[in-house]
Amino acid sequence: MPSGIRTFRIVFNEWIERKEKLVEKDKMSPETVRPYVSYNTHYFTILGDLDIRAIRKKHLQLLYDGLPDHLNDQDQKNVFDCLHSFFNWAVKWGDLESIPQWPEMEEVTSRERTASPSRSNTRLCRESPRSTGTSSSF
């Protein structure tokens, strides 16, 4: 474990540099890395000056609670998926002993759900004109 202060900003920028090298080698899409840079600029500033080893659930909860209202559930999940990947990398590279405990987050439930074909067919059969006594051909 490094002895000096390693801020979130420093370590996150190192992670981004590694990702950009993968992009240069065509091992990662620039479309994957671009949002990570944006998340750092727009949302991770609250973590920027913290020693990465001092980041706790309370910091991540403040980050989550402070996300703009215009972000939908999937966008919020993407922000935290990025953080999770980053923290995993920081553990592998020895900057952290373990990933910080995750904040209380609302489940992604607002996504439109669609029935599987077999469920749709079952519903259609139940609602078909045959159930009302009229004839119909499917």
Steps between C-alpha positions, in 0.01 A plus 500: 500500500646838403604712798419850362160647445348367181193705428201368312576752224857375452414131503190545283705691241756216500214257435375716213853511353510119507160487331616744233803279428258211444307721258824577311562124469141443378429290809230737625254731331540874549122500552561306822759741638331827401222478762754414772679829438167683506396332827828608656450859387134529595434263790817374666629844605368432851759220527786679321719613791429206729772246563368200310557285810273729704195470275212346690136420446403846626699665219341277237156564652559876476602452137191292425266737684650796313454360149285734288130424475520489121702175514273203453550177693711343227730803480546490879582130476755574226671760722533250782600215268789722390596562862480129579732416208738770614507376860557142380798623300631697800489181709683302231767771474550522875354844567217348705465190713131466419217680323316749722159391622236601248232762579128438534373536147153473361448200276460558129128436471378766262613317187216404275445130529389285211354156527681205350334359188356205691344731760358727231349204321345373822348841570371528144339160522324593825377826348410354164147525362460124559475569872191713436333238289568655157702314244837618384794345323852559620 
